[in-house]
Amino acid sequence: MSSIITQLEQAKSLAFSNKSTFPQVLSQVLKLSTNPDIEVQKWCAKFFKDSFTSSNDVLGITDKIDLAIDALDSLLFLLEVKNLEIFKDSVETAIVVYKLVFKYVVENDGCKDVWVKLNQIIQNLLSKYKSSFPLDHIDEESDLRRAIDCKIELMKFIVLVIDYGSPNQPQSNSNGNGKKKLVIRNQFNLDDVPSNHTLIIPSVLEKQSYNHLDVILSVFNQDILVTPLITASLSHLSVIVSKKSSHFISKILNTLESYDTQRKNQSNYETVEEFKLSRKYIDRSLKVFFSYVLRNQLAPTPQMSQWINKKLNLLISRGDEIRKKNILAPSSQDSNIKKRKFEGGFVNVSKKLKTADYKNLYSLQDPSNELNNFDLTTLPQHILISMTLNSLNKVSVERLTKALNIIVDRYKNTLNDPKFQRQAAKKGGDNWIKNEYGDENDEDDDDDDEDDDDADREGSNEDDYSETVFTLPPPKELSFEEKKSHVNIIIKNFFRLSEKPVNDGGANVDPIAESDKTGVDSELTRIAIKSWKKDSWLILLTRLATRGMRGVDGDEEGGDFKQNENISNIIRKALFDHFLDNIHSRIDLIIEWLSEEWYSEKVFNEDKLIEELREKHSNDEAKVQQELSQATIPTPLYNDWTGKVLDAMIPFLEPNDRKIFIRLLSDLPYLNGELVDRIKSLCFDPVRSKIGFLSLQFLIMYRPPVKDACIGILEELSKSDQEDLREESEKLLKKYKPETVA
């Protein structure tokens, strides 16, 4: 089969390099899509997606329409293949094909067979949205949480069908209060269909679209939280109501009126911490959606506006309360969280062990059941084998899979639980798990002890002996995996230390006084931390990541350098995750870490450049300093991690977080256009746009190196089709660069 794939790759290269041959190549590949080999099907699905989503310069729109019609049969076949990659690529292709074929049917009334196939694709994908397809069924709860990326693609397709099957909201330039209203233009309008069309009947399509909306809204009727689907649904619903307000707004708002995350159950496939985070993120998405509805006056009645206001105030106060505390920390409210009844029928589905032993690891019964205390080792081996085989023959694959997944989660949680790690350390490494060869090793140890005793007796009989000097054996060289393990232990210990109270007023060591007492030069007693303070652990950990792992030889191609850099990244990732646990109270931590990151990297790269310049100019310091003053010292590591911090922080900023965000921007040691460009997403968010524009204004005023980058963002936003964005951008441009505003 590799030869077929090779030939297909060659054909693909030819198609994308020559527009005239593309239709012919795609037509030939369509015939291969039904090939029984899964690898060929994968390749075809990927090629179809790349072809139909390519620009019109690669494949002309007329050719795309003709080929989309030819591709309907191939799509119907590939959409039945149980493979994640094939199914996801095929759904993405179906989204584009639907637009092309729908346009063709509008312009060609007599193509009934094409219209029938297009509707078959619609029904096919609608039926798969609530299932686990292309994965096998396990249970309803598990199916809801699996193949999420495929479900989101299906959601895009269903929303497209709703969009094409319903007329647009009549638009006006005013909302009645003298304010300009956002006008969203759509590429297709149902009104474009001729009134005498025999296949596309607007009233039928409108009714179908209304029913299709139930599929999207079904996620809000579940008794558990499927966060990715809910947040994606709210995002799509905001687009639907902006275009089709009068048609769907009442139905959507009636569904959301009774929706409350506090009434939902915890899934059996998530931890309490994950459930609490899900509630937080969904509440935030609801808050954004309701704010959008009120802001654009989309509520059809005053009564609806009233309850939306109440709901919005509740969500805001709930969010403010969550921000004041660490949401991941255990609280008294956790006892009120109810877990969904597990369909598998197991009584004990807890994924955390109270004691680390095999009995608790494998037990799925009620902990109080006396059968848990029965010792199976008392039964003869042949009976145990017979019982096991009979059980395996009777149990279903789905039920066994559920049970094993619970046990695997228990095992993983136990290995990562600091409490059990401490128990393991006290009992000597892995000895808390039964060692079947322990007795044999003990006997060897006893023999060694006897030999040592004999040697001692012989030595005691010698009258004359020379004095010996005891020398410690050289340390055993650790493997890379062992180094990583030790570094992880160090990190955990530092984080535990950070939570302990520290007396910052402790006595400092006076180096001069110390040297007077001991006679040791004060230079030798000089240390970075003279007394342990609250942030001392952070100084040590950040310097371990930035300076402690750098090699003295400077060989960046060697294996040691790469291993040390990997270990440094483990520490950086731990600091990054620690910050994300509570961004509001740990903003100082992230500023201190990134400042150390920038300084260390800048000094290191500057020294490296100086060495190169000295070699280049034969140690002529004047030329070295002249070229050094004109050089830009790169800090790629700092830029990378600062970008990660901004990417992780920006999506979860609340409107009240503008002070901490501007504080971060003001104290970061270095910013460039690429980092500042991330602020743009805040400006597009209707709820948090104020944070974005205030941040840009602050940077223009107080960070001159990035002023031009900020002006560039404002110029881009001033060309937006959103009136509020354009007005705010132009206002700032008039103030800081008036020549750009007409």
RATA-V742608 format. One record per helix or strand. SS is the DSSP state (H for helix, E for strand). FROM is the first residue (numbers start at 1). TO is the last residue. Records with the same first field share a line. If there is no record, write none. Layout:
SS=FROM-TO, FROM-TO
This chain:
H=2-17, 19-32, 38-52, 61-70, 72-78, 84-107, 112-128, 140-145, 148-164, 190-192, 202-221, 227-257, 261-263, 272-295, 302-323, 332-336, 358-362, 370-373, 376-378, 381-394, 397-416, 418-426, 429-432, 438-460, 480-498, 511-518, 522-525, 536-548, 559-581, 587-616, 621-630, 636-650, 655-667, 673-684, 689-702, 704-717, 723-736, 738-740
E=174-174, 180-180, 224-224, 265-266, 339-339
